[in-house]
Amino acid sequence: MAVIPLEKIILRKVKMRMKNPFTTSFGTLQDKEFFIVEAVNKEGQSGWGESVAFSAPWYTEETVKTNEHVIKDFLIPLLRKRPLEHPDEVSERFSPIRRNNMAKAALDGAIWDLYAKEQGLPLSLALGGEKKQIDVGISIGIQKDISLLLGKVGDAIAKGFKRIKIKIKPGFDVNVIKRVREAFPETPLMADANSAYTLKDIDHLKQLDHYNLMMIEQPLLHDDIVDHAALQKALTTPICLDESIHSLDDAKHAISLGSCKIINVKIGRVGGLTVAKQIHDYCRTKDMPVWCGGMLEAGVGRAHNIALTSLPQFILPGDTAGSSHYWERDIIEPKVIVRDGVIEVPQTPGIGYAIDQEALDAFTVSKDVFDV
């Protein structure tokens, strides 16, 4: 069987400023540091990946600095051991390294993109995707007051987004959802708690059942599936698990326990496209809806999300808003564009977007090159 002729890995640390601060129960972010990974073959073709860890360990234990350490000192050396025949081998090759899924996913994504280009296939088709268009929603961070939030929701609806996600936290939750629902009674709406509650809040969270939400995302602890099962039994609103799902086994256990009715798949959180596809395939056998979450990605990560969402069990709108929603200037051409809540899935080989090298160079803080 042919091998993927990897020659070098280029690791760029990038810093980009978001157009607006984004606030969740974790904190507020505007300047985003991350890594862009370029996997180069012997013919000079490049595949691109993006790390999604934040500078602080808010979302998972990973950070930009830990990603750099793990990629340089552990993952790249594992790629040197022997040639790869298929991107599916990357996750197995990395299995001796525990967790650090975002570091793994950055390399995994670059190799998948390179492989798809070598095969002359759009990344979506290389993954087994079927859709030519994907529906997208939008995530709106915690606002200073409800009037600002209502304005942003109204603007998003006017732009045609298929679903609105509202970030909530204690003190900014039930009344906020009530006000949004009163203003927009027919809009598909969900709440995202980012692990801000405990089982002591059951009676409080049960109030959300009055507002016809599509789901409440990750209300309880980031690593819990047991208490979520108890909460789901008490709620009519579907629970969606996010931070609790890091692997195929996590998804199997959550479904077995009845911890949720929906699963959010994030490529970085689960360790790459191969594992994301495995979770998708298993959820399809269990008739469990999945959707693709966002991590405030730049264009490369956004392109990977689009390709993944083309798989058939991604039946709910994801968080893949267009480039201009987050960035004055993105690092890809053309930019990701949303029209009436829909993104066209690229049909050219690989991720389907070209790197804007001038923009990437402008945002690059440091660059390292590793022979493989």
N, C-alpha and C positions, 0 to 999 in steps of 0.2 A: 504493500500500500504506500502511496506517496506520503511524504512528510511535509509539514509546514516548515519551509526553509528559513527559520528565524536567524537573523544575523546580529541584531542589536536591539536593545530597549533604551529609549530616550525618555527620561523622567524630568518633566518641567513642573516646578512649583509656580503657580499662577495666583495672582491676586486681582480680583475684580470687585468693583463697587456696585451694589444693587441700586436700582433707581430709587427705591423706598425701603426704609427699615421694615423687617418682618418680625413680628412678635408672636410668640407662643407662650405656653405655661413654662417653658424652659428658660426663656429670655428673649433678647432682641438681637438681631443680626442685620448688618448692612454691608460691611466689608467681608468678602468671602475669600478665604485662602483654600486652595485645593491643588491636586496634581492632575496634570494631563500626561497620559502614558502613550507613547508612540512605539509600536512594535514594527520593526523594519525587516523585510526579507532580503534575500540575496539579490533579488532583481530590483531592489529599491522601492518596492511598494510599501505603503505604510498603513497600519491599522491603528485606530485611536480608541482610547479608553479614558474614563474620568473617575477620579476618586470623589466620594461624597461626604467623607468625614468632616466634621466642623473643627474649629480651632480649640474648642473646649468639649469635654465629654458629656454633653447635655443629652444627646439622643441615644448613643451607645457609649461603651467605654473607649471607643476609638477616637483619635484626634488626628489632625494633619501631621503632627510630629510622630505619632506612633505609626501612622501609615508609611511615612518615609523610612523609618527604622525597619519595619517588617518587610517592605518591598525590597529595599537595598540589601539587607543582611540575611534574609531568609528566602523570600519568594523567587527573586531572580536567580540565586544559586540553584534552586530546585529546577528551574527551567533549563539550566545548563546540563543537567544529568544525562539526558538523552533526548533525541528529537521527538516532537509531538506529531501524531498522525491526524488528530482531530481536536478541536477546541474542548470537546467533552472530557478529554483527559486532564485538562488543567485543574479542575476541582479535585480530582483524585490525586494528582501530583502534589497539590497543596495541602492535602488532608493531614499530614503530620503536624502542621501548624494549627493550633487550636484557635478558633474564633477568628478575629481580625478579618472579618468578611469583607469590609470595605476596601481594604488593601488588596485582597484577593480579587475582588470584582473589577478593580481598575485594570489589572493585567489581563484577566479573563476577557473583558470587553474588547480590549485592543486586539487580542488574538482572534476572537470571533470576527471582528471587523476585517482583519487581514485575511482570514480564511475565506470569508464570503467574497472578498475581492478576487482572491486567487481562483475561486470557483466561478466567477462571473455572475454571482447571485446577489440580489438585494439581501441584506441581513435578515429582513423579515421572512423571506422564503427559506433562507438557510436554517432558521429556527423552526420552520414549520408553520409560519403564519399564513393566514388565509385572507384577511381583510385588506382592502385597498384604501379604506378610510377608517379613522378611529374617532369616536366621540370623546370630547374632553370636558372636564369641569374645571373649577378654579378653587384654590384655597385662599381664604382671606384671614390674615392674622388678626390678633386681638387689637382692637382700636381704643383710642382714648375715651370715646363716648359712643353711644348707640347711633347718634345722628350721622357720624362719620361712617360707621359700619353700614347703615342703611343706604348711604350714598354709594358706597363701593359695591354693595350687592346689586343695587339698581343698575349701575354701570355695567357690571358683569352680565346681568340678564339682557341688557340692551345689546351687548356684543354677541349674544347667542350661546353662551356657555351652557352646557347641558345639565350641570349640577353645581351647586354652591356648597362649599365646605366652610364652616364657621369654627374657628378655634375658640375653645372655651376653657375656663379655669374656675375654681371656687370664687364666687363673688362676681363672675362675669359669665353666667351660664343660663339658667332657666329663664330669667326675665329677658335676657338678650334674645334667646331663641323665640320666646313668645312675641317679642316686638318684630322680629324679622318675619315670622310666620304671619302675623297680622298684616304686615305690609305687603307680603308676597305669598298669598295663600296657596297658589298652585305650583310654586317653584320647587323642583327636587332639591332637598336640603338635607345636610348632614352636619353633625357636630363632632369635633375632634378634641379629645381631652388630653392627649399626650401624657397619660398615666397620672393625672392630677388628683384622683379620687381613691377612696378605699371602700370596703364593704359597709363601713359605718354610714356611707352616703347613699345607701340603697333607696331610702324613702325620698331623698332629695332627687336622685336621678330618675326615679319613677315618674316624676312630674313631666319629664321629657316625652313620655308616652302620649301626651295630649296633642303633640304638634306634628304628627305624621312625618317623622324623620325617616329618611332612607336607612340611616344607621347612626350609631354613636361609636366613634373609633377610639379604641384603646383607653377606656375609662380608668382601668386599674393599673397595678404595677407593671413595669416594662417587661418583667420576666415571668409573669403569672399566666397560667391557664386554668388553675383550679378555682380561684375566687371568681374569675370571669364566668365559669360554668354556673356558679351559684347566682351571680348577677343576671346572667341571661335567662335563667328560669324565672326571675322576678320581673323581668322587663318584657314588654311586647315589642319594643324597638329592637331591631337586630343589632347585635354587637359585631363590630368589625375588629379583628386583631391586626395589629401593626407590629409594634416593637417586640411582641412576644414570639413572633415567627422568624426564626433564624435559619431554619433547615427544613428539609422534607419531613423529618421525624417530628419536629414541632407542629407542623401542619397536621400530620396524622393524629397526634395526641390531642390537639385542640378539637379536631372534628369528632374524634372518638368520645371525648368528654362532654361535648355539647357546649364548648366554651364560646362559640361564636356562630354566626350564620353567614358571615362574609369574611374574606381574607384579603388584605392589602399586600400585594407583592412589590417589594422594592429590591431592585437588582443589587444594590450595595449592601443592604441589610442581610440578604441571604447568601451572599458570596459569589454572585455572578450569574450570567445568563443561563448556564447549564442547570444550576440548582433552581433558578426561577422557573425554567421550563418544566423541571420535574414536579415542582409544587403545582404549577398550572395543570399538568397532565393528571396528577392525582386528584386535584379538586374537581376536574372534569368528570372523573369516574364517580365522584360522590355528589355530583350536582351542586357543588359549592361555588357560588359566584366569587370571582376575583376581579380586582382592578389594580391598576398600576399607580402606586404612590410616587410623589415627587420629593426631591431633596434639594430644591432650589438649584438645580443643575444649570450649568452653562450648556452650550449647544451640543457638545459631544454626548454628555449624559442624557440630554433630552432626546437625541436621535436614537440612542439605545432603548429608551423607554417607548418610543413610537414603534420600533421594530417589535419589541416584546408584546405590546398591546395588540398587535395584529393577530396574535394567537386567539383561537375561537372562544375560550372560556373567559376572556376578559370582556364580560358582558356589561359592566358598569363603567361610566365615564371615569377616566383617570385624572391626575393632577398635572398633566403635561400642557401647561399654558404656553403661548407663543413667546419667542425670544424677547420681544419688545415689552412684554409685561414686567420683566425683571431687569433687563439690561439696556443701557443706552447703546452699547455695541456688543454684539456676541462674537464668538470666535469661529463661527461657521458661515458659509455661504451656500445656498441662500439661507436666510433666517427661517426659523420655524414659524409658520404663519397659521393662525386659527381663523377660519371663516365659518361663521354661523355655528360655532361649537364643534367644528370638524377639522381634523388635520389629515391631509393626503399622505399616505404611506409611500415613501420614496421607492421607485422601481429601478434605480440604478444600482450597480454593485456596491456592497458594503453598507455603511450607514446612510448613504445616499446624499450626504452633504460634504462639501469641500471645506477644508480648513482655511480660514482667513489668516494666512501666515503673518501678515502685518499686524493684525490685532493680537494674535497669540504672542508674537514677539514683544509687543507693547506691554502686555499684561504679565509677562514672564519675569519672575523674581530670581530664579536660579534654574540651572539645567545641568543634568548629569547624563553621561552616555555609558552604557554597559554592553560589552560584547556578550553574546549568548552562544 
